[in-house]
Amino acid sequence: MKNSSCKKSGSVPVFEIPADTRAVFIRRPNRFLALVEKDGKVLEAHVHDPGRLPDLLVPGNEVLLKYASRAGRRTSWSLLAGKAEGHWVFANAGYHRQLSGKILSSFGKELFKGLETFSPEPRLEGARLDYLFQMEDGVPVYVEIKGCTWARGEEALFPDAPTVRGQKHLRHLLELKRKGFGALLWILCFRKEAGCFRPAHEIDPEFARLFEEALKAGVEVRVSKLCYDGEKIYLQGELPLC
């Protein structure tokens, strides 16, 4: 299923998730379901991404699927990626935990200076975050992860649809920072062509406002650039803010 190569200088494979087949996107009846065409047949595929995926889920565009039949599922397929600018863009948030865990296990101490240990899904005051980092200086850092699948030119953008949930997560990170904890927004950016990242104020002005407020308050933002070739996801370094 390989398309464009991700093996540039400095790229390291961090997660293996081979696609099972290619198909052509037809339409998206609701945000969880895509209709695709494969060998003249219409298939249903689960979409595990709440965004609009505006340049991926376009009628006639190629997509990658993973076979995922099991009891209780409506669909036998899951959408893994869509094609944009000649390369695959990974677009399945259901793998973010496994992917981020692999990155942290292999490169966590290089990416996040002072990291000693990490634990997933910590609970704090009735909320659940993605990770808790225990740091050398003793200050715990609470981490929220977002996946970025949209770009315009060399600018990677998030979100691609208004996100009340994303706003809530930024407010929570702000509150944690004000209480003396460390707070980190970790963006997993799957756009190979991206040269920088910014919040999409044209899509969600409130998210962008909270993003800027969080930066000023000392919430850390890290953007990891990732590339998917249809078989493996490669880590390609860090993106600056635009």
N, C-alpha and C positions, 0 to 999 in steps of 0.2 A: 504493500500500500504506500510505499515511499513516494514522495513528490520532490519537494525541494530539500536540499541538504542543509543540515544544521551544524555540520562538522567544520565550523570555522575555527581559527586560532583562539584558544581559550575556552571553547565550548567543552562541557563535560556532561556525559549522560547521567541523569539522576533518577529516572523512572521509566520503566518499560511498560507500555500499554499499547500493544499492536492492535490495529483495527482489523476487523474481520471481512469487511467488504466496502466497496464504494457504491454510492447511489446518487441520484439527482433529486434535489429538493423540489417539491411541488408547492406545498403551502403549510401553514401552521394554524390549525383550527383553534387551538388555545395555547397558552404559554407552556404547557407541559407536553404537547404532542406535535410531531411533525409528520406529514405525509410525504413519502419519498418514492421514487420509481427505480426499480432494479429489474433488469431483464424483462421489461414490459409489464411487470407486476407492481401494484401499489402496496407499499409496506408502511406500517405505523412504527414510529420510533419515539421513545421517550426523550424529552428535552429537559436536561437537568441544568438549566440556567434561567434565572428569572428575567434576564435582560431581553432586549429586542433583537440583538444580534443583527443589526441593520444591514451590514455588508456581507454577512455569512448566509443567513436564511433568505436568500433571494431566489425566486423561481428560476429553475434551470441551472442553479449553481451546484457544483459537486460537494458532497459531504461524505464523511467517514462514519461507519456504524460499528458497534460492538454487539455481538450476540449475547443476550442476557435473559434468556427464557427461564422462568422459575415460577413456582406456584404463587398465585396471588397477583402476578403482574398482568396488566392488560396487554402490554406490548412485548414482543420477543427481541426488540432491538433498542439500543440506546445510541443517541447521537454523540459522537466523540468530537468531531471537528468539522469545520467548513473551510472552503478555500477563499482566500482574499489575497490580492496582489501576488498571485502565483505561488502561494505557499499555504500550508495547512495551519489553521488557527484552532488550537485546542479549546473546546467550549463545553466542558462537562464539569461542573462544580462539585459533583459527587466524588471526584478524585482529589480534591484539594487537600483533604486531611492526609491521605496516603502520600501524596506528592510532597507536601510541606514537611511531613515526618521524615521522608527520605533525605530531603535537603538538609534538615537540621541534624540528622544522624551523621551525615557524611561531612557537611561543611558548616555546621552551626557555629562553631567556635571561630571560624574564619570570617563568617559573614557578620556575626554579632559579637563584637569584642567584649570580653568579660563574662560571656555566657558560661555557666557551670552546668546546669541541668535544665531540662524543659519537661513539662507535663501537659497533656492535652485536656481541653474542655474543663478548665477550672470554673468553679461556681463562686460567685461573689454577690452578695446582696440580692439573691434571687435571679441573677443573670448568669448566662453561660458564655464564656469567651472561647477563642480558639486555642490559646496556649497561655501558660504561665512560665516565664523564664525566671530562673533563680540565677542571680548575678554575683560576681565576685565581691562587689561592694555591699552586698546584703539587701539592696533595694529590689523587691520583686517587680517584674515588668509584665503587665498584662497585654496580650497580643490579639488583635483582630485581623483576619485575612480577608482580602477581596481579590477577585479574579478580574483582570482587564482583558477584554477580547476585541475592543474597538479602537480604531485609529483613523486619523485624518492626516495623510502625509506621514511625517515622522513624529507626529504627536500622538501618543497613546492617551486614551481618554476613558474616564470612569465617572459616573455611570452612563450607560447608553439608554436608560429609561429612568424616570423619577423613582427614587428609592427611599421610602419612609423608613425601611429597616436600616439602610445605610446611614441615614441621618441619626437614628436612634443609637447606632453603634458609635458614631463619632461623639455624640453627647456623653455616652458612657465613658469613653476614653478620656474626654475632657474632665469629667467628674473625678475619675480615678487619679488623674494627674494633679488636680487641685487638692486631693486628699494626701498627696505625698508619695503615691505609687509611681512606678514607671509605666508609660503607656506607649504602645507601638502599633501603628497601622502598617501592615505588611501587604503590599500589592504584588500579586503574581501576574506579570504581564506576558501575554502569549503572542504579542505582535512582533514578528521577526524584524520588521522594517523600522520599528520605533527607535527614536533617538532621545526622547524625553517623555515625561508623564505630567499631565495636569488634570485637575478635576473638571468635569464637563459642565461649566456654568450655564451653557446654553440649553442643557437638558434638565438640570436640577440645580437652580440657583441656591437653594437652601443647603444642599450638600456642599456646594463649593464654598459658601460662606462659613459653614462649620469647619470645613477642611482648613481654611485660612486661619480661623480662630484657634483650631487645634495646634497648628504650627506655631503660632505666636505664644501659645500657652506652654510649649515645650513637648507636646506629643511628637514622638519621632515617626517619620514616614520613610519606609524603605521600599524600593521598587526593584524586584528581581526580574530580569529579562529572561524569558524562556522560549525555546523553539521546539516545535513538534514536527517530526518527519513522517508520521504515520505509524511509527513503531516505538520510538523512544522520545522522551522529553529531555532536552538539553538545557543546562544552566549556562547563560551567556553573560553573566556579570550583572551589574547594577545600573539602573537608569537614573539620571538626575531629574529634578523637577524642571519643567519648562519655564 
